[in-house]
Amino acid sequence: MSEIITHPIQERLPIALLLATNSGFVDAYTFQYHGERFASLQTGNIIQAGISLARGQFNYASSFLLPILFFLLGAAFNNIIKHQFKARKLSTQQHSLIIEIIGISLVVFIRTQISSTVFITLLSFFLAIQLDAFPKVQGLPFTSVMSTGNLRNVGANLITYFYTKNKTALQNASLFSLIILAFLFGAFVSALLSTYLKHFTLLGSSVILITIFGLLFDYSKK
């Protein structure tokens, strides 16, 4: 009950868990069907681009540079959404989700008309929108499209609890552990569904996002 009172609806744990599940779901799909590449993990793309440039493989480097560029543009675009679409019946996060849902669904249906690089690039754009739209969980900074920062938070809070016995630190460690498990769960479900749905598996991401969209309605105000 305290979470409902204290934290904005977009920062509640179920929302964060579904966002992480979605990211794990999408990246597991792209790993399987698009050359073991990820749509959201841009650090890997930066490293691959650097290696390719050092080897003089400029065309190959572009397949990593484009997702990086469009991830940046996606975060910038979400700030345009914040300024152009003010929260009224729909929250700013719901406006962002609408763009992400439509975008990912469209990518699925045009997949045969675009290259693998363009496919990954477009997904990077939409996942950056998600990252920028949901920067916190229960008032704490978190990343909904990658686990590195969340893993750091688990370790740091566990050590804080060890030395201080501060129960809040232990609660935070548990919180970020659940988020990491949500990434794992999303990847698991994606891999499982791909056995049956193949390339249409990615539509599962839209289902997750639609669920989040519905949960963001604050019925307590009615």
DAQUIJO-V521213 format. One record per pair of residues at least 24 apart in sequence whose ideal C-beta (glycine too) atoms are under 10 Angstrom apart, sorted by the first residue. I is the first residue (numbers start at 1). J is the second residue. D is the distance in Angstrom with one decimal. If there is no record, write none. Layout:
i	j	d
I	J	D
I	J	D
This chain:
i	j	d
2	138	9.8
3	138	6.4
3	139	9.9
4	218	9.7
4	220	7.4
5	220	9.9
6	138	7.7
6	139	7.5
7	136	8.4
7	137	8.3
7	138	5.2
7	139	5.9
7	140	9.7
8	91	9.0
8	93	9.3
8	136	8.4
8	138	9.7
8	139	8.8
8	216	9.9
8	218	9.0
9	91	7.7
9	93	8.7
9	215	7.8
9	216	5.9
9	217	8.3
9	218	5.1
9	219	9.8
9	220	8.7
9	221	9.9
10	91	6.7
10	92	8.6
10	93	4.7
10	94	8.9
10	96	10.0
10	133	8.0
10	134	6.2
10	135	9.5
10	136	8.1
10	137	9.3
10	212	9.2
10	215	9.4
10	216	6.2
10	218	9.6
11	93	9.9
11	134	8.0
11	135	9.0
11	136	5.0
11	137	5.6
11	138	5.7
11	139	6.4
11	140	8.4
11	142	9.3
12	137	7.7
12	138	7.2
12	215	8.1
12	216	9.4
13	137	6.4
13	138	6.5
13	175	6.8
13	178	7.2
13	179	8.4
13	182	9.8
14	211	9.5
14	212	8.7
14	215	6.4
15	93	8.5
15	134	7.0
15	137	7.7
15	144	9.0
15	211	9.7
15	212	6.0
15	215	6.2
15	216	7.1
16	134	7.2
16	136	8.6
16	137	3.9
16	138	8.0
16	140	9.5
16	142	6.4
16	144	6.7
16	150	9.7
16	175	8.3
16	176	9.5
16	178	8.4
16	179	5.8
16	182	7.7
16	212	9.8
17	137	8.8
17	144	9.7
17	175	9.8
17	178	6.4
17	179	6.5
17	181	8.5
17	182	4.4
17	183	9.6
17	185	8.6
17	186	9.5
17	212	9.8
18	134	10.0
18	144	9.1
18	182	7.5
18	186	9.0
18	208	5.8
18	209	8.2
18	211	6.2
18	212	5.0
18	215	7.5
19	97	9.8
19	130	6.4
19	131	8.9
19	133	9.0
19	134	5.6
19	137	8.7
19	142	9.0
19	143	9.5
19	144	3.8
19	145	8.0
19	179	8.6
19	182	8.1
19	183	9.8
19	186	9.5
19	208	8.4
19	209	8.7
19	212	6.7
20	134	9.9
20	137	9.3
20	142	8.6
20	143	8.8
20	144	5.8
20	145	8.3
20	146	9.4
20	147	7.9
20	150	8.0
20	176	10.0
20	178	8.7
20	179	4.9
20	180	7.6
20	181	8.5
20	182	3.8
20	183	4.9
20	184	9.1
20	185	8.4
20	186	6.7
21	144	9.6
21	179	9.4
21	181	9.5
21	182	4.7
21	183	7.3
21	184	9.2
21	185	5.7
21	186	3.8
21	187	9.0
21	188	9.7
21	189	7.6
21	190	9.4
21	204	9.8
21	205	9.4
21	208	6.0
21	211	9.6
21	212	9.6
22	100	8.9
22	104	9.2
22	127	8.6
22	130	7.3
22	144	7.9
22	145	8.6
22	182	9.0
22	183	9.5
22	186	6.3
22	190	9.7
22	204	8.8
22	205	5.5
22	206	9.3
22	207	9.4
22	208	4.5
22	209	6.2
22	211	9.3
22	212	7.7
23	127	6.6
23	130	7.4
23	131	8.6
23	143	8.8
23	144	6.0
23	145	4.5
23	146	7.2
23	147	8.7
23	182	8.7
23	183	6.4
23	186	6.6
23	187	9.1
23	205	9.0
23	208	9.6
24	145	9.4
24	146	10.0
24	147	8.5
24	180	9.5
24	181	9.6
24	182	6.9
24	183	3.9
24	184	6.4
24	185	6.8
24	186	2.8
24	187	4.2
24	188	7.9
24	189	8.3
24	190	7.1
24	191	9.9
25	182	9.9
25	183	9.1
25	185	8.7
25	186	3.9
25	187	6.9
25	188	9.1
25	189	6.3
25	190	4.3
25	191	9.3
25	193	8.7
25	201	8.3
25	202	8.2
25	204	6.0
25	205	5.5
25	207	9.5
25	208	6.5
26	104	7.6
26	123	6.3
26	124	9.9
26	126	8.8
26	127	6.6
26	130	9.5
26	145	8.5
26	186	7.9
26	187	9.4
26	190	7.5
26	201	9.8
26	202	6.9
26	204	9.1
26	205	5.3
26	208	9.3
27	123	9.0
27	127	8.6
27	145	8.3
27	146	8.8
27	183	8.4
27	186	8.2
27	187	6.9
27	190	8.2
28	183	9.3
28	184	9.7
28	186	6.9
28	187	3.8
28	188	7.8
28	189	8.3
28	190	3.9
28	191	5.4
28	192	9.6
28	193	9.6
28	194	8.0
28	201	8.9
29	108	9.9
29	123	8.9
29	186	9.7
29	187	9.0
29	190	5.1
29	191	8.4
29	193	8.9
29	194	6.6
29	197	9.9
29	199	8.7
29	201	5.6
29	202	5.2
29	204	8.4
29	205	7.8
30	67	10.0
30	116	8.9
30	119	7.8
30	120	6.0
30	123	6.6
30	124	9.5
30	190	9.5
30	202	8.6
31	187	8.3
31	190	9.0
31	191	8.9
32	187	9.9
32	190	7.9
32	191	6.9
32	194	5.9
32	198	9.8
32	201	8.6
33	111	9.0
33	116	8.2
33	119	8.7
33	194	7.7
33	198	8.3
33	199	6.6
33	201	8.4
33	202	8.7
34	111	9.7
34	115	9.8
34	116	4.8
34	117	8.6
34	119	6.2
34	120	5.6
34	123	9.0
35	63	8.6
35	116	6.2
35	117	9.1
35	120	8.5
37	63	8.2
37	64	8.2
37	67	8.0
37	116	7.9
37	117	8.8
37	119	9.6
37	120	5.5
37	123	9.9
37	124	9.8
38	67	8.8
38	120	8.1
38	123	9.3
38	124	8.9
38	127	9.5
38	145	9.4
38	146	8.8
39	67	7.0
39	70	9.8
39	71	8.6
39	104	9.7
39	107	9.8
39	119	8.6
39	120	5.5
39	121	8.6
39	122	8.6
39	123	3.7
39	124	5.0
39	125	9.1
39	126	8.3
39	127	5.6
39	128	9.5
39	145	8.4
40	67	9.2
40	71	7.8
40	120	10.0
40	123	8.0
40	124	6.8
40	126	9.7
40	127	4.5
40	128	8.0
40	130	8.6
40	131	7.6
40	143	9.1
40	144	9.0
40	145	3.9
40	146	5.9
41	67	9.6
41	71	9.8
41	124	9.5
41	127	9.7
41	145	8.0
41	146	5.6
41	147	9.2
41	148	8.6
42	67	6.9
42	68	5.4
42	69	9.9
42	70	9.9
42	71	5.2
42	72	8.6
42	124	7.3
42	127	9.6
42	128	8.6
42	145	9.2
42	146	8.4
43	68	9.7
43	146	8.1
43	148	7.7
44	146	9.9
45	69	9.9
45	71	8.2
45	120	8.8
45	124	8.2
60	117	9.8
62	117	7.6
62	121	10.0
63	115	8.7
63	116	8.0
63	117	4.3
63	118	9.6
63	120	7.9
63	121	8.6
64	117	8.7
64	120	9.2
64	121	9.9
65	117	9.9
65	121	9.6
66	117	6.1
66	118	7.8
66	120	8.0
66	121	4.5
66	122	9.7
66	124	8.2
66	125	10.0
67	117	7.8
67	118	9.7
67	119	9.9
67	120	5.3
67	121	4.9
67	122	9.0
67	123	8.1
67	124	4.1
67	125	8.4
67	127	9.7
67	128	9.7
68	121	9.1
68	124	7.7
69	121	8.0
69	124	8.7
69	125	9.2
70	118	9.6
70	120	9.1
70	121	4.8
70	122	7.1
70	123	8.9
70	124	5.0
70	125	4.3
70	126	9.2
70	127	9.8
70	128	7.5
71	121	8.7
71	123	9.6
71	124	4.4
71	125	6.8
71	126	9.7
71	127	7.3
71	128	4.4
71	129	9.7
71	131	8.4
71	145	9.1
72	124	9.2
72	125	9.2
72	128	7.2
73	121	9.8
73	124	9.1
73	125	6.2
73	128	7.5
73	129	9.8
74	99	9.4
74	100	9.2
74	103	9.3
74	122	9.5
74	123	9.6
74	124	6.7
74	125	4.0
74	126	6.4
74	127	7.0
74	128	2.9
74	129	4.9
74	130	8.5
74	131	8.0
74	132	7.4
75	125	9.2
75	127	9.8
75	128	4.6
75	129	7.4
75	130	9.8
75	131	6.7
75	132	4.5
75	133	9.5
76	128	8.5
76	129	9.7
76	132	8.5
77	125	7.4
77	126	9.5
77	128	7.9
77	129	6.4
77	132	8.6
78	125	9.9
78	126	9.9
78	128	7.2
78	129	4.5
78	130	8.4
78	131	8.3
78	132	4.1
78	133	5.6
79	129	9.8
79	132	6.9
79	133	9.8
81	129	7.5
81	132	9.0
81	133	7.9
82	132	8.6
82	133	8.4
89	217	9.2
90	213	8.8
90	216	8.3
90	217	8.7
91	133	9.5
91	213	9.6
91	216	5.7
91	217	8.6
91	218	8.2
92	133	7.2
93	130	9.4
93	133	5.0
93	134	6.4
93	212	8.4
93	213	8.7
93	216	5.9
94	133	9.2
94	212	8.8
94	213	5.7
94	214	9.4
94	216	5.3
94	217	8.2
95	129	9.9
95	133	8.5
95	213	10.0
96	126	9.5
96	129	5.3
96	130	7.1
96	132	7.7
96	133	3.8
96	134	8.3
96	209	9.9
96	213	9.8
97	129	8.5
97	130	7.8
97	133	7.3
97	134	9.3
97	209	5.5
97	210	8.1
97	212	6.2
97	213	4.8
97	214	9.9
97	216	7.6
98	209	9.0
98	210	9.8
98	213	7.3
99	125	9.5
99	126	7.2
99	129	5.9
99	130	9.6
99	133	9.3
100	125	9.3
100	126	4.7
100	127	7.8
100	128	9.7
100	129	5.4
100	130	5.7
100	133	8.2
100	205	8.6
100	206	8.6
100	209	5.8
100	212	9.5
100	213	9.4
101	126	8.8
101	205	8.5
101	206	5.2
101	207	9.3
101	208	9.5
101	209	4.8
101	210	6.2
101	212	9.3
101	213	7.1
102	126	9.0
102	206	8.6
102	209	9.8
103	127	9.7
103	129	8.0
103	206	9.5
103	209	10.0
104	130	9.9
104	202	6.6
104	203	8.2
104	204	9.9
104	205	5.2
104	206	5.6
104	208	9.9
104	209	7.4
105	202	8.6
105	203	6.7
105	205	8.5
105	206	4.9
105	209	9.3
105	210	9.9
106	206	9.9
107	202	7.4
107	205	9.7
108	199	7.2
108	200	6.7
108	201	8.9
108	202	5.0
108	203	5.6
108	205	8.7
108	206	8.0
109	200	9.4
109	203	9.1
111	199	6.1
111	200	9.5
111	202	8.3
112	199	8.6
119	202	9.6
123	202	8.4
123	205	9.0
126	205	9.2
126	209	9.4
127	205	9.5
130	209	8.1
130	212	9.3
134	212	8.8
137	172	9.8
137	175	6.8
137	176	8.4
137	178	9.7
137	179	7.0
138	171	9.0
138	172	8.5
138	175	6.6
140	172	6.6
140	175	7.3
140	176	8.1
142	175	8.5
142	176	7.0
142	179	6.5
143	179	8.9
144	179	8.2
144	182	9.4
144	183	9.4
145	183	9.3
146	183	8.4
147	176	9.1
147	179	7.8
147	180	5.3
147	181	10.0
147	182	9.6
147	183	5.3
147	184	8.8
149	176	8.7
150	175	9.2
150	176	4.7
150	177	8.4
150	178	9.6
150	179	5.2
150	180	5.4
150	182	9.6
150	183	8.1
151	176	7.7
151	177	9.3
151	179	9.8
151	180	6.5
152	176	8.7
153	177	9.2
153	179	8.8
153	180	9.4
154	178	9.9
154	179	9.1
154	180	7.0
